[in-house]
Amino acid sequence: MAEIDVWAALVELCAGMALFLYSVKITSGSLQVIAGDKLKNILAKLTGNRIMGVAVGAGITALIQSSTATSVMSVGFVNAGLMNLYQALWVIMGANIGTNITSQLIAFDIGNYAPIIALLGTFVCILVKNKKLRSIGEAIAGLGFIFVAMNLMKNSMAPLSEMDIVKDIFASINNPFIGIIVGIIFVIIIQSSAAGVGVLQAMAMSASGAQLITLEQAMFIIFGLNIGTCVTAVFASIGGSRNATRAGMLHMLFNVIGTAIFTVAYYLLPVADFVRLLSPNDVARQFANMHLVFNLASTIILLPFGKLIVKLVKLIVPDKKGGDDSVQYLKYLNPNMISTSNQAGTEVLIRAICNEISRMLEMAGSNVKRSIEAVLENSEKIQQQINDTEEYVDYLNKEISYYISHAMVFDMSEKEAVAMSALFKITGNIERMGDHATNISGYANLLESKGLKLSDKARAEVSQMVTTTTDAYNILLGSKPGSVHIRMAQMEQKIDDMTEDYREHQLERLKSGICSGDACVIYSEMLTDFERLGDHMLNIAEAAAESNLISFGVPAQEPEEEKKSRRKAAVAKA
């Protein structure tokens, strides 16, 4: 008979845990839908200051009920160039604080009202057609089912906790290291630190379970849960840039350091006794408070050492040998961004594409400058650089186009759809810029192979072309979407006027015999490519202005506070 009771208790425990995990997932997912992309925009924009970053991370995590989702979003933002590692660290610290809401709610033990809450939310889901309201109903139903699941787990614990084998298992968790390992393994299996704390609380709510596991044992399991929950963010960073990988590691490192600090404090200070004093007669609340104290104290202690933590992560995940540009690769885009489970959002994908296009534009612009300079001073080294860069530009064109085409199937706003279309046009025009650079470098080779030289006046004109094209693509890289079209239209007109003037000068030189016929033909073709370059750069500017979302430029990786301190140091030196 006892065996039947145990089997029934195990089934009830499994049912409760399954319902709990599913309810947490449904609640978190629904809250993310309700929040929409606005929270993601806030997360990306309001994290320059460390205090603000922690507050934003805590607030968003509290609203969407998932520190993992916040961490994964942060990894995506770092990969897209929207956020640097320092900003990501502040957000992750805040996410650790915000994730405590679930365990604090559970400690209220409103299990008697849970079915009513679940039923109310279910009715909203069934009767309401509005997507936003249905998501609100799902969130309410999910919250109710969390407490229903807690009741199931609590009731199942009573017979199980009386078994000698269960007592022996928990008795074996007799040192911090074992408790941490148990917590890590458990959260890797169930993929939710909140659920892990919930199981411990369910055990504490059971009359017999309260004596089964002590707060000292639970605290180290909770530390392990915090470490194990970082695995998802680490996996999300795989395939991204080096900084994305580092962002994934930040969460893990932060919790590992916090655990080390609290383990030392456990032997030196009465940590558990202090937490007991906060709620002497409520074991479930003690577990929730331990979770909160760990995350809050870790953040307060480690907040001033953010720079050191980032430096440590850079040591753990060093830059690639030979430099990032030694091989062709995508710096800001990764397959996770176009997966169906992508949590970063379309705006982050657009920003990542913009940053990749900025790289592509810089390469194409540099190649144009090199190719025109090659007409003046050609060399095998310059030609090799031009060929290598052109291959890289073609690679980026193919990869960026692939991401844009796959992103177009996502649900997105009209504004985002216009931006995607503009990005596709821009990528094609940059690729054509690269082709014209290759054409011009070919003229340099042709002049050299035929033993031809341009006149001094023609060479002076070529030098002016170098200056003008450099100015033009600097405008593309440095201007805001609202002004780039006007400035580039002026530059394109200047290129047209220069081309017309240079053709007239060429005819005068040909008539006077200063320039040979063969050299004139090659120079004429070069002027055509120069003019076409202006057209393609104007097309890029028009598309950027049309979208009103796109601005090009290398993302800043240095926090504002470091810039200030560096400036102060420079002034002091001076």
C-alpha positions in Angstrom: 0.0 0.0 0.0 2.9 2.3 0.9 4.5 1.6 -2.5 1.2 2.7 -4.3 1.2 5.9 -2.3 4.8 6.6 -3.2 4.0 5.9 -6.9 1.0 8.2 -6.8 3.1 10.9 -5.1 5.8 10.6 -7.8 3.1 10.9 -10.6 1.6 14.0 -8.8 5.1 15.5 -8.4 5.8 15.0 -12.1 2.4 16.5 -13.0 3.0 19.5 -10.8 6.4 20.1 -12.1 5.3 19.8 -15.7 2.4 22.2 -15.1 4.7 24.6 -13.3 7.3 24.7 -16.1 4.7 25.1 -18.7 2.9 27.8 -16.7 6.1 29.8 -16.2 6.8 29.5 -20.0 3.3 30.6 -20.9 3.3 33.5 -18.5 6.8 34.7 -19.6 5.9 34.4 -23.3 2.6 36.2 -22.9 4.2 39.1 -20.9 6.8 39.5 -23.7 4.0 39.7 -26.3 2.2 42.3 -24.2 5.5 44.3 -23.7 6.2 44.2 -27.5 9.3 45.7 -29.0 9.0 48.9 -26.8 10.8 47.2 -23.9 13.5 46.0 -26.3 14.0 49.6 -27.5 14.2 50.8 -23.9 16.7 48.1 -23.2 18.9 49.1 -26.1 18.7 52.8 -25.5 18.7 53.4 -21.7 21.7 51.5 -20.6 24.5 54.0 -20.9 24.7 54.7 -17.1 25.4 51.7 -14.9 22.6 52.5 -12.4 20.1 53.0 -15.2 21.3 49.8 -16.8 20.7 47.8 -13.7 17.3 49.4 -13.2 16.2 48.7 -16.8 17.4 45.1 -16.6 15.6 44.5 -13.3 12.4 46.3 -14.5 12.2 44.4 -17.9 12.9 41.0 -16.2 10.3 41.7 -13.6 7.8 42.5 -16.3 8.5 39.6 -18.7 9.4 37.1 -15.8 12.5 35.7 -17.5 16.1 36.6 -16.8 17.1 34.2 -19.5 15.1 36.2 -22.1 16.7 39.5 -20.9 20.2 37.9 -21.1 19.6 36.5 -24.6 18.3 39.9 -25.7 21.4 41.5 -24.3 23.6 39.1 -26.2 21.7 39.9 -29.4 22.1 43.7 -28.8 25.9 43.3 -28.3 26.1 41.2 -31.4 24.2 43.8 -33.4 26.4 46.6 -32.1 23.5 48.3 -30.2 25.1 47.7 -26.8 28.7 47.3 -25.6 29.9 44.8 -23.0 29.7 47.2 -20.1 26.1 48.0 -20.8 25.3 44.3 -21.2 26.8 43.7 -17.7 24.6 46.3 -16.0 21.5 44.8 -17.7 22.5 41.3 -16.6 23.0 42.4 -13.0 19.6 43.9 -13.1 18.1 40.8 -14.7 19.3 38.8 -11.7 17.4 41.1 -9.4 14.2 41.2 -11.5 14.0 37.4 -11.6 13.2 37.2 -7.9 9.6 38.3 -8.5 8.4 34.8 -9.2 9.8 33.3 -6.0 8.5 36.2 -3.9 5.0 35.7 -5.4 5.1 32.0 -4.8 6.0 32.6 -1.1 2.6 34.3 -0.6 1.0 30.9 -1.0 -2.4 31.9 -2.5 -3.0 28.4 -3.6 -6.6 28.4 -2.5 -7.4 31.2 -4.9 -5.3 29.9 -7.8 -8.0 27.9 -9.6 -10.2 31.1 -9.7 -7.3 33.1 -11.1 -6.6 30.4 -13.7 -10.2 30.1 -14.7 -10.6 33.9 -15.1 -7.5 34.0 -17.4 -8.8 31.0 -19.4 -12.2 32.7 -20.0 -10.4 35.8 -21.3 -8.3 33.6 -23.7 -11.5 31.9 -25.0 -13.9 34.8 -25.2 -11.6 37.7 -26.4 -10.4 37.9 -30.0 -8.0 40.9 -29.5 -4.4 39.5 -29.6 -3.1 41.8 -26.9 -6.1 41.1 -24.5 -5.7 37.3 -25.2 -2.0 37.6 -24.2 -3.1 39.3 -20.9 -5.6 36.4 -20.3 -2.8 33.9 -21.0 -0.5 35.7 -18.5 -3.3 35.7 -15.8 -4.1 32.0 -16.5 -0.4 31.1 -16.4 0.0 32.8 -13.0 -3.0 31.0 -11.6 -1.7 27.6 -12.9 1.7 28.3 -11.3 0.0 28.3 -7.9 -2.1 25.2 -8.9 1.2 23.5 -9.8 2.7 24.5 -6.5 -0.2 22.9 -4.6 0.3 19.7 -6.6 4.0 19.6 -5.8 3.5 20.5 -2.2 1.0 17.8 -1.6 3.2 15.2 -3.4 6.1 16.1 -1.1 4.5 14.8 2.1 4.8 11.0 1.5 8.0 11.3 -0.5 9.8 13.3 2.3 9.1 10.5 4.8 11.1 7.9 2.8 14.5 7.0 4.1 16.1 7.1 0.6 14.9 10.7 0.1 16.2 11.7 3.5 19.5 10.1 2.7 19.8 11.9 -0.6 19.2 15.3 1.0 21.5 14.4 3.9 24.2 13.8 1.4 24.0 17.5 0.3 26.3 18.3 3.2 28.7 20.8 1.7 28.5 23.9 -0.5 30.1 22.3 -3.6 27.6 19.5 -3.8 24.7 21.9 -3.3 26.0 24.1 -6.1 26.5 21.1 -8.5 22.9 19.8 -7.7 21.5 23.3 -8.5 23.4 23.6 -11.8 22.4 20.1 -13.0 18.7 20.7 -12.0 18.4 24.0 -13.7 20.1 22.7 -16.9 17.4 20.0 -17.0 14.4 22.2 -16.3 15.7 25.4 -18.0 14.3 27.7 -15.3 15.9 29.0 -12.2 12.5 30.3 -11.0 11.1 26.8 -11.4 14.0 25.4 -9.4 13.4 27.8 -6.5 9.7 27.0 -6.8 10.4 23.3 -6.3 12.4 24.1 -3.2 9.6 26.3 -1.9 7.0 23.6 -2.6 9.2 21.3 -0.5 9.3 23.8 2.3 5.6 24.4 2.2 5.0 20.7 3.0 4.9 20.1 6.7 7.4 17.2 6.6 9.4 18.8 3.8 10.2 21.8 6.0 12.5 19.5 8.0 13.8 17.7 4.9 16.0 20.5 3.6 17.6 23.2 5.6 18.1 26.8 4.5 21.9 26.2 4.5 21.4 23.4 2.0 18.9 25.3 -0.1 21.0 28.4 -0.3 23.8 26.6 -2.2 21.3 24.8 -4.5 19.9 28.3 -5.2 23.4 29.6 -6.1 23.8 26.6 -8.4 20.5 27.5 -10.0 21.7 31.0 -10.7 24.9 29.7 -12.4 23.1 27.0 -14.4 20.5 29.4 -15.8 23.2 31.2 -17.7 23.7 28.3 -20.1 21.0 29.5 -22.4 22.6 32.9 -22.9 26.0 31.2 -23.5 24.4 29.0 -26.2 22.6 32.0 -27.7 26.0 33.7 -28.2 27.5 30.7 -30.2 28.0 31.7 -33.8 28.0 35.4 -33.0 30.8 37.9 -32.7 33.6 37.6 -30.1 31.8 40.3 -28.1 28.5 38.4 -28.3 30.3 35.3 -26.9 31.8 37.5 -24.1 28.3 38.9 -23.4 27.0 35.3 -23.0 29.9 34.6 -20.6 29.3 37.8 -18.5 26.2 36.4 -16.9 27.9 33.1 -16.0 31.0 34.9 -14.6 28.9 37.3 -12.6 27.0 34.5 -10.9 30.2 32.4 -10.3 31.9 35.3 -8.6 28.8 36.1 -6.6 28.7 32.4 -5.5 32.3 32.5 -4.5 31.8 35.6 -2.4 28.8 34.1 -0.6 30.5 30.8 0.0 33.3 32.6 1.7 30.8 34.8 3.6 29.0 31.6 4.7 32.0 30.5 6.7 32.8 34.0 8.1 29.3 35.5 8.7 25.9 34.1 9.9 24.3 34.6 6.4 21.6 32.0 6.9 20.7 33.3 10.3 20.3 36.8 8.9 17.9 35.6 6.2 15.9 33.6 8.8 15.4 36.8 10.8 13.6 38.4 7.8 10.8 35.8 8.0 11.3 33.5 11.1 8.2 31.3 10.7 8.0 31.1 6.9 10.5 28.6 5.3 9.3 29.2 1.7 9.8 33.0 2.2 13.3 32.3 3.6 14.2 30.5 0.4 12.8 33.4 -1.7 14.6 35.9 0.5 17.9 34.0 0.1 17.5 34.2 -3.6 16.9 37.9 -3.4 19.7 38.7 -1.0 22.2 36.7 -3.1 21.3 38.6 -6.3 20.9 42.0 -4.7 24.1 41.8 -2.6 26.1 40.4 -5.5 25.1 43.3 -7.7 25.9 45.9 -5.0 29.3 44.3 -4.3 30.3 43.8 -8.0 28.8 47.0 -9.5 32.0 49.1 -8.9 34.1 46.4 -10.5 32.4 46.2 -13.9 35.5 47.2 -15.8 37.5 44.4 -14.2 34.8 41.8 -14.9 34.7 42.8 -18.6 38.5 42.7 -18.7 38.4 39.2 -17.2 35.8 38.0 -19.8 38.1 39.4 -22.5 40.9 37.3 -21.1 38.7 34.2 -21.0 37.4 34.9 -24.6 40.4 36.6 -26.3 40.4 38.1 -29.8 41.1 35.8 -32.6 44.8 35.4 -33.6 45.7 37.3 -36.7 42.9 39.9 -36.2 39.2 39.7 -37.0 39.7 40.6 -40.6 42.1 37.7 -41.4 39.1 35.7 -42.7 35.8 36.6 -44.1 33.1 36.6 -41.5 29.9 38.3 -40.3 30.7 40.5 -37.3 27.1 41.5 -36.2 24.8 38.9 -37.8 24.3 35.3 -36.7 21.7 32.6 -37.5 19.9 33.1 -34.2 18.6 36.4 -35.4 16.5 34.8 -38.2 15.4 31.8 -36.2 11.7 31.4 -35.2 12.7 31.6 -31.5 14.6 34.8 -31.9 14.1 37.0 -28.9 16.1 40.1 -29.9 13.4 41.4 -32.4 13.3 42.8 -35.9 14.8 46.2 -34.9 17.9 44.5 -33.6 18.2 42.5 -36.8 17.9 45.8 -38.8 20.6 47.4 -36.7 22.8 44.4 -37.1 22.3 44.5 -40.9 23.1 48.3 -40.9 26.3 47.6 -39.1 27.4 44.9 -41.5 26.5 47.2 -44.4 28.7 49.9 -42.7 31.6 47.4 -42.8 30.8 46.6 -46.5 30.6 50.3 -47.4 33.9 51.1 -45.7 35.6 48.2 -47.6 34.1 49.3 -50.9 35.0 52.9 -50.3 38.6 52.0 -49.4 38.8 49.9 -52.5 37.6 52.7 -54.7 40.2 55.0 -53.2 42.9 52.3 -53.7 41.9 51.6 -57.3 42.1 55.3 -58.3 45.4 55.6 -56.5 46.6 52.6 -58.4 46.2 54.6 -61.7 48.9 56.9 -60.3 51.2 54.4 -58.5 50.4 50.8 -59.4 51.9 47.8 -57.5 51.3 44.1 -57.1 50.6 44.7 -53.4 47.8 47.3 -54.1 46.2 45.0 -56.8 46.2 42.1 -54.3 44.6 44.3 -51.6 41.9 45.4 -54.2 41.2 41.8 -55.2 41.0 40.5 -51.6 38.7 43.4 -50.5 36.5 42.8 -53.6 36.1 39.2 -52.6 35.1 40.2 -49.1 32.6 42.8 -50.4 31.0 40.1 -52.6 30.9 37.7 -49.6 29.1 40.3 -47.4 26.7 41.2 -50.3 25.7 37.5 -50.5 25.4 37.0 -46.8 23.5 40.2 -46.0 21.1 39.6 -48.9 20.5 36.1 -47.4 19.6 37.5 -44.0 17.4 40.2 -45.6 15.4 37.7 -47.7 14.8 35.4 -44.7 13.8 38.3 -42.5 11.1 39.5 -44.9 8.9 36.5 -43.9 8.8 37.9 -40.3 5.8 39.9 -39.0 7.1 43.5 -39.0 5.7 47.0 -39.0 5.4 49.0 -42.2 8.3 51.1 -41.1 10.5 48.0 -40.6 9.4 46.6 -44.0 10.4 49.8 -45.7 13.8 49.7 -43.9 14.4 46.1 -45.0 13.6 47.0 -48.7 16.0 50.0 -48.5 18.8 47.8 -47.0 18.5 45.4 -49.9 18.9 48.3 -52.4 21.8 49.7 -50.5 23.6 46.4 -50.4 23.3 46.0 -54.2 24.6 49.5 -54.8 27.6 49.0 -52.6 28.4 45.8 -54.4 28.3 47.7 -57.7 30.7 50.3 -56.2 33.1 47.4 -55.6 32.7 46.3 -59.3 33.6 49.8 -60.5 36.7 49.8 -58.2 37.8 46.6 -59.8 37.2 48.1 -63.3 39.4 51.1 -62.4 42.2 48.9 -61.0 42.0 47.0 -64.3 42.7 50.3 -66.1 45.8 50.8 -64.0 47.1 47.3 -65.0 46.3 48.1 -68.6 48.2 51.3 -68.6 51.2 49.5 -67.0 51.1 46.5 -69.4 51.0 48.8 -72.5 53.7 51.1 -71.1 51.3 54.1 -71.2 51.4 57.1 -68.8 48.8 59.8 -68.1 49.9 63.4 -68.5 50.7 65.5 -65.5 47.3 67.3 -65.8 45.4 64.0 -66.1 47.3 62.7 -63.0 46.3 65.9 -61.1 42.7 65.2 -62.1 43.0 61.6 -60.9 44.3 62.9 -57.5 41.2 65.1 -57.3 39.0 62.0 -58.0 40.6 60.3 -55.0 39.8 63.2 -52.7 36.2 63.6 -54.0 35.3 59.9 -53.7 36.8 59.8 -50.2 34.7 62.8 -49.2 31.6 61.2 -50.7 31.8 57.9 -48.9 32.7 59.7 -45.6 29.4 61.6 -46.0 27.6 58.2 -46.4 29.3 56.9 -43.2 29.0 60.0 -41.1 25.6 61.6 -42.0 22.2 61.0 -40.4 19.4 59.6 -42.6 17.6 63.0 -42.7 20.6 64.9 -44.2 22.5 62.2 -46.1 20.3 62.5 -49.2 20.8 66.3 -49.5 24.5 66.2 -48.9 25.1 63.3 -51.3 23.0 64.9 -54.0 25.3 67.9 -53.9 28.4 65.6 -54.0 26.9 63.6 -56.9 26.4 66.8 -58.9 30.0 67.8 -58.1 31.2 64.4 -59.5 29.0 64.9 -62.7 30.5 68.4 -63.1 34.0 67.1 -62.6 33.5 64.3 -65.1 32.1 66.8 -67.7 35.1 69.2 -67.2 37.6 66.4 -67.3 36.2 65.1 -70.6 36.6 68.5 -72.1 40.2 68.8 -70.8 40.9 65.3 -72.2 39.7 66.4 -75.7 42.0 69.5 -75.5 45.0 67.3 -74.5 44.2 64.9 -77.3 44.0 67.7 -79.9 47.3 69.3 -78.7 49.1 65.9 -78.7 49.9 65.9 -75.0 47.9 62.6 -74.5 48.1 59.5 -76.7 44.9 58.0 -78.2 45.2 54.7 -76.3 45.7 56.5 -72.9 42.7 58.7 -73.7 40.5 55.7 -74.3 41.5 54.2 -71.0 41.1 57.5 -69.2 37.6 58.0 -70.8 36.5 54.6 -69.4 37.8 55.5 -66.0 35.8 58.7 -66.0 32.6 56.7 -66.8 33.3 54.5 -63.8 33.9 57.6 -61.7 30.6 59.0 -62.7 28.8 55.7 -62.0 30.3 55.7 -58.6 28.6 59.0 -57.8 25.2 57.5 -59.1 25.5 54.5 -56.8 26.4 56.5 -53.8 23.4 58.8 -54.4 21.2 55.7 -54.7 22.5 54.6 -51.3 21.7 58.0 -49.8 18.2 58.0 -51.3 17.4 54.6 -49.9 18.8 55.6 -46.4 16.6 58.7 -46.4 13.6 56.7 -47.6 13.8 54.3 -44.7 14.5 57.0 -42.1 15.9 54.2 -39.9 19.3 53.8 -41.3 22.5 55.5 -40.4 25.9 54.1 -41.0 28.9 54.1 -38.7 31.0 51.8 -36.6 29.2 51.0 -33.2 30.9 52.4 -30.1 32.4 49.7 -27.9 33.8 52.0 -25.2 31.5 53.2 -22.4 31.0 56.9 -22.0 32.6 56.8 -18.5 35.8 55.3 -20.0 35.9 58.0 -22.7 35.6 60.7 -20.0 38.4 59.2 -17.9 40.6 58.8 -21.0 40.0 62.5 -21.9 40.9 63.6 -18.3 44.1 61.5 -18.4 45.0 63.1 -21.8 44.4 66.6 -20.4 46.4 65.9 -17.3 49.3 64.7 -19.4 49.1 67.8 -21.5 
